[in-house]
């Protein structure tokens, strides 16, 4: 059953040609400051706010798309976490080692063959006048609905005047949505520089790029061993169908030479659900795809559906991860065991939401990439509390390839032609997910 145009429109990610893409994000440590840099395809409006409970810096960006992973900390910054708070609006949270002041926050226009960059310089605030006073730098165009307040331990802050020890100057017009500015002056934002630092130096030229490691895709054939899963009318086990499909998907992904692939099982063995998710985390996976073929009493029901983790299940998982004994490797190798409870909870919550957003984006790409011959359930994009989807730092989906209780679905799922067709559809979705400019940070 092919989707009609309304269904496709409902799940296809909206086109956003005017949005700036974040090409790269990095932290650098200098003798007198910690610098955070975002490389952009075009300048964007921004707002920077410092917070004191806990100590952190919040960056709101407008007219931008972001799908990057959490960055580990350096210098004064413990980590960089992101959240898409509204269409085209991104919030980055930088918990810090203590009180900090913003020495510089500006957009540098494109020059010397380099793209526009957002530059944020942070300096220690301990011992400085107004060390505990919050800063608000820059401004954002209004939304049809206001941005959500800084939730949890981040109290909403009103804009304040620049402290006496900081010199401030507006450095140019707001950016055009038609592309980067060509003038030699910054095109957006407000420059705030500490008098004692003088003019901020240009960021160092980037080093030659190291060889980028191919994304790792972990494929999980559902069930196995003493757990056969659903059983088709002809006696075929779900565990055998999922393994055959996983092997075909692996073959096609490896043939593209664009990915590395790991299967949670490559033979008929039983693996607990949480151990399957652990494979993805332990291997540092970029994407986790669990394959299943369900059965239902209503034998007329057929078609593919795709699941991501539900909000409620995500909240439960975040609570579990927030426990002190689980923090040593809670987020992709980022050790939270030494962090204050508020900071750890913030990072875990933001990481969960970020990965759920990425999971939903991939799920939507699967549905728009499917071969027209593959039947799809009505409202095929779904969410549930599947334990296999609970890795907090790996985008994860569960694909129900069809119903073994339906005669035609069961027949198709046991044929090599259908497996090749479905695997090719999933490869197209993976290609779209990792394509340049698709809303993900480049490595």
C-alpha positions in Angstrom: 0.0 0.0 0.0 1.8 3.1 -1.2 1.5 6.4 0.8 -0.7 9.1 -0.7 0.6 12.6 -1.2 -0.8 13.8 2.1 1.0 11.1 4.0 4.3 11.8 2.3 4.0 15.5 3.0 3.2 14.8 6.6 6.4 12.9 7.3 8.8 14.5 4.8 11.2 17.0 6.6 10.2 20.5 5.5 12.5 22.1 2.9 14.4 25.0 4.4 16.6 26.5 1.7 17.1 29.7 3.6 18.5 28.1 6.7 22.2 28.3 7.3 24.0 25.0 7.8 26.5 24.4 10.5 29.5 22.9 8.8 31.8 22.4 11.8 31.9 23.0 15.5 35.0 23.1 17.7 36.5 24.2 21.0 40.0 25.6 21.3 42.0 26.4 24.4 44.2 29.5 24.4 46.4 30.8 27.3 43.9 33.5 28.2 40.6 32.1 27.0 38.5 29.2 25.6 37.2 29.7 22.1 34.1 28.1 20.6 33.7 28.3 16.8 30.9 27.4 14.5 31.5 27.4 10.7 28.3 28.4 8.8 27.1 28.5 5.3 25.8 32.0 5.9 25.7 34.5 8.8 22.9 34.2 11.3 21.5 36.2 14.2 22.4 35.0 17.6 22.0 35.6 21.3 24.4 34.6 24.1 23.4 34.4 27.8 25.5 33.4 30.8 24.0 31.5 33.6 25.1 31.0 37.2 22.9 28.1 38.5 24.7 26.0 37.3 27.5 28.0 35.6 26.9 27.8 31.9 26.6 29.7 28.6 23.5 29.4 26.4 23.7 30.3 22.7 20.5 30.7 20.7 20.8 30.8 16.9 18.2 31.7 14.4 17.8 30.7 10.7 20.0 27.7 11.2 19.9 23.9 10.9 21.8 21.7 13.3 22.1 18.0 13.7 25.5 17.6 15.3 26.4 15.4 18.1 27.4 16.5 21.6 31.0 17.7 21.8 33.3 16.8 24.7 34.6 19.7 26.7 37.9 21.6 26.6 39.3 24.4 28.7 36.5 26.2 30.6 33.7 24.3 28.8 32.6 20.9 30.1 30.6 19.9 27.0 28.5 21.3 24.2 24.9 20.1 24.0 22.3 21.1 21.5 18.5 21.2 21.2 16.2 22.2 18.3 13.8 24.5 20.2 11.8 25.6 17.2 12.0 25.3 13.4 15.1 27.1 12.4 16.0 27.9 16.0 18.8 26.0 17.8 19.9 26.3 21.4 23.5 25.2 22.4 24.2 24.8 26.1 27.9 25.0 27.3 28.2 24.0 31.0 31.4 25.6 32.3 33.9 24.8 35.0 33.0 27.9 37.0 31.9 31.5 36.5 32.9 32.9 33.1 32.5 36.1 31.2 32.0 36.5 27.5 35.0 38.3 26.1 33.9 38.1 22.5 30.8 37.0 20.6 30.5 37.8 16.9 29.9 36.6 13.4 33.0 36.9 11.2 32.0 37.2 7.5 33.5 35.0 4.8 37.1 35.8 3.9 40.3 34.3 2.7 38.3 31.4 1.3 36.9 30.5 4.7 33.1 30.4 5.4 31.3 32.7 7.9 32.1 31.8 11.5 30.4 32.4 14.9 33.2 33.1 17.4 32.7 33.0 21.2 35.5 33.7 23.6 35.1 32.9 27.3 37.4 34.0 30.1 37.3 33.0 33.8 35.2 35.5 35.8 36.4 34.6 39.3 37.8 37.7 41.0 36.4 40.1 38.2 33.9 42.8 39.0 30.4 41.7 38.4 31.6 38.1 38.3 28.2 36.7 39.1 26.1 39.0 37.0 24.5 37.4 33.9 25.3 38.7 30.5 23.0 38.8 27.5 24.6 39.6 24.1 23.0 39.9 20.7 19.4 39.6 19.7 17.1 37.4 17.7 14.2 38.2 15.3 10.8 37.4 16.8 9.1 34.1 16.4 5.4 33.5 15.8 5.6 31.7 19.2 8.3 32.7 21.8 11.3 30.5 22.4 10.8 28.3 25.5 12.4 29.6 28.7 15.7 28.2 29.8 14.1 25.3 31.7 15.2 23.4 34.8 18.0 25.0 36.7 18.4 27.7 34.0 16.2 30.6 35.2 14.9 33.0 32.5 17.2 36.0 32.3 16.3 39.6 31.3 18.8 41.4 29.0 21.2 43.5 31.1 23.5 46.3 30.3 27.1 45.6 29.5 29.3 45.5 32.7 31.7 48.5 33.1 34.8 46.4 32.5 33.5 45.3 29.1 33.5 47.5 26.0 30.7 46.9 23.5 30.0 47.9 20.0 27.5 46.9 17.3 29.4 45.8 14.3 27.2 45.8 11.3 23.7 45.0 9.9 21.8 41.8 10.5 22.5 39.1 8.0 20.6 38.7 4.8 18.7 35.5 4.2 19.9 35.7 0.6 23.3 34.5 1.5 26.6 35.6 3.1 27.5 39.3 3.2 30.4 40.3 1.0 31.5 43.4 3.0 34.5 43.3 5.2 32.6 44.0 8.4 30.9 41.5 10.6 27.3 41.0 9.4 25.5 40.2 12.6 25.6 40.3 16.4 27.3 42.5 18.9 31.0 42.4 19.7 31.8 42.5 23.4 35.5 42.6 24.2 37.3 42.8 27.6 39.4 46.0 27.6 42.3 44.1 29.1 42.3 41.7 26.1 42.4 44.3 23.4 41.5 43.3 19.8 40.7 39.6 19.5 43.1 37.7 17.3 41.9 35.9 14.2 41.3 32.2 14.8 44.2 30.0 13.7 44.0 28.6 10.2 42.6 25.1 10.3 45.0 22.2 10.2 44.8 19.8 7.3 41.8 17.5 7.8 42.7 14.1 9.2 41.2 11.1 7.4 37.6 10.9 8.3 36.4 7.6 9.6 33.4 6.2 7.9 30.1 6.3 9.8 29.4 3.0 11.7 25.9 1.5 11.2 24.8 -1.1 13.7 22.1 -3.4 12.3 20.1 -5.5 14.8 18.3 -8.6 13.5 15.4 -9.0 16.0 15.0 -12.1 18.2 17.2 -15.2 17.8 18.1 -18.4 19.6 15.4 -19.6 21.9 13.3 -16.5 21.0 11.9 -17.2 17.5 9.7 -14.0 17.5 6.6 -14.1 15.4 5.8 -17.2 13.3 4.3 -17.0 9.8 1.5 -19.3 8.6 4.0 -21.3 6.6 6.1 -21.9 9.7 8.9 -19.3 9.0 10.3 -17.7 12.1 10.7 -13.9 12.5 14.3 -14.5 13.7 15.3 -16.0 10.4 13.7 -13.3 8.3 15.3 -10.5 10.3 18.8 -12.1 10.1 18.5 -12.6 6.3 17.4 -9.0 5.9 20.2 -7.7 8.1 22.8 -9.6 6.1 21.4 -8.2 2.8 21.4 -4.6 4.2 24.9 -5.1 5.4 26.0 -6.3 2.0 24.5 -3.3 0.2 25.9 -0.8 2.8 29.4 -2.2 2.5 29.2 -2.3 -1.3 28.6 1.5 -1.3 32.1 1.9 0.4 30.6 4.7 2.4 30.0 3.0 5.8 31.3 0.5 8.3 28.7 -2.1 9.4 28.3 -4.3 12.5 25.5 -6.8 13.2 24.4 -7.4 16.8 24.1 -11.1 15.8 25.3 -12.9 12.7 23.9 -16.3 13.6 21.0 -17.8 15.5 21.7 -16.7 19.0 19.8 -14.9 21.7 20.9 -11.4 22.8 19.0 -9.5 25.5 17.5 -6.2 24.3 19.7 -3.9 26.4 22.8 -5.8 25.2 21.8 -5.0 21.6 21.7 -1.3 22.4 25.0 -1.6 24.3 26.7 -3.0 21.1 25.8 0.3 19.4 27.1 2.4 22.3 30.3 0.4 22.8 31.1 0.5 19.1 30.5 4.2 18.9 27.8 3.8 16.3 26.5 6.6 14.2 23.1 4.9 13.6 21.3 1.9 15.0 18.6 0.0 12.9 16.6 -2.8 14.5 14.7 -5.1 12.1 11.5 -6.9 13.0 8.4 -8.5 11.4 5.4 -8.4 13.6 2.3 -10.6 13.9 -1.3 -9.5 14.8 -4.7 -11.1 15.3 -6.2 -8.9 12.5 -4.9 -10.9 9.5 -5.9 -8.2 7.0 -3.4 -5.7 8.4 -0.2 -5.4 6.4 2.6 -3.0 5.7 5.8 -1.4 7.1 6.0 0.9 10.0 9.0 2.5 11.8 9.3 3.3 15.5 11.4 5.8 17.5 11.6 6.0 21.3 8.6 7.6 22.9 8.9 10.8 25.0 7.8 8.9 28.2 10.2 6.1 27.7 13.0 8.6 27.0 12.2 10.4 30.3 12.4 7.1 32.2 15.7 6.3 30.5 17.1 9.8 31.4 16.2 9.3 35.0 18.0 6.0 35.0 21.1 7.5 33.4 21.0 10.4 35.9 21.8 8.0 38.8 25.3 8.6 40.0 26.4 5.0 39.4 25.5 5.2 35.7 27.2 8.5 34.9 30.7 7.2 34.3 29.9 6.6 30.6 26.5 8.0 30.3 26.9 9.9 27.0 29.3 8.5 24.4 32.3 8.4 26.6 31.7 11.7 28.3 32.3 11.0 32.0 29.7 12.8 34.1 30.6 11.1 37.4 32.5 14.2 38.6 29.9 16.7 37.5 27.3 18.4 39.7 23.9 16.7 39.5 22.3 19.7 37.8 24.9 19.7 35.0 24.7 16.0 34.5 20.9 16.1 34.3 21.0 18.9 31.8 23.5 17.1 29.5 21.6 13.9 29.7 18.3 15.5 29.0 19.6 17.5 26.0 21.4 14.5 24.6 18.3 12.4 24.8 16.2 15.1 23.0 18.9 15.6 20.4 19.1 11.9 19.6 15.3 11.5 19.5 15.2 14.4 16.9 17.9 12.7 14.8 16.1 9.3 15.1 12.8 10.9 13.9 14.6 12.6 11.0 16.0 9.2 9.9 12.7 7.5 10.3 11.1 10.1 8.1 13.8 9.6 5.5 13.1 5.9 5.5 9.5 6.4 4.6 10.3 8.9 1.8 12.9 6.6 0.4 10.8 3.4 0.3 10.4 1.6 -3.0 6.8 2.2 -4.3 6.2 -1.6 -4.3 6.6 -1.8 -0.5 3.3 -1.5 1.4 3.2 0.9 4.3 0.8 1.0 7.3 -1.5 4.1 7.7 0.4 6.6 10.0 3.6 4.6 9.7 5.8 6.9 11.8 5.3 5.8 15.4 6.9 5.8 18.8 7.0 3.3 21.7 9.1 2.4 24.7 11.2 -0.4 23.0 14.1 -1.2 25.2 16.3 -1.8 22.2 16.0 2.0 21.3 17.1 3.4 24.6 20.8 4.2 23.9 21.0 7.9 24.8 23.8 8.8 22.4 23.0 6.8 19.3 20.1 7.7 16.9 18.0 4.6 16.8 15.0 3.2 14.9 13.0 0.0 14.9 11.7 -1.0 11.5 8.7 -3.4 11.5 9.1 -4.7 7.9 5.6 -6.1 7.7 3.2 -8.6 9.3 3.9 -12.3 9.2 0.2 -12.8 10.0 -0.6 -11.4 6.6 -0.2 -14.0 3.8 1.3 -11.6 1.2 3.7 -9.8 3.7 4.9 -13.2 5.0 5.6 -14.4 1.4 7.4 -11.2 0.4 9.6 -11.1 3.5 11.0 -14.6 2.7 12.0 -13.7 -0.9 15.5 -12.4 -1.9 14.0 -10.0 -4.4 11.9 -8.2 -1.7 14.9 -8.2 0.7 17.1 -6.5 -2.0 14.3 -3.9 -2.7 13.8 -3.1 1.0 17.6 -3.0 1.7 18.1 -0.6 -1.2 15.4 1.7 0.3 17.1 1.7 3.7 20.4 2.5 2.0 18.9 5.5 0.3 17.6 6.7 3.6 21.1 6.2 5.2 22.7 8.1 2.3 20.2 11.0 2.8 20.9 11.0 6.5 24.6 11.3 6.1 24.7 13.5 3.0 26.5 16.8 3.2 24.2 19.7 4.2 21.6 17.3 5.5 21.5 19.0 8.9 24.4 17.0 10.5 27.7 18.3 11.6 30.7 17.3 9.5 33.3 15.2 11.3 
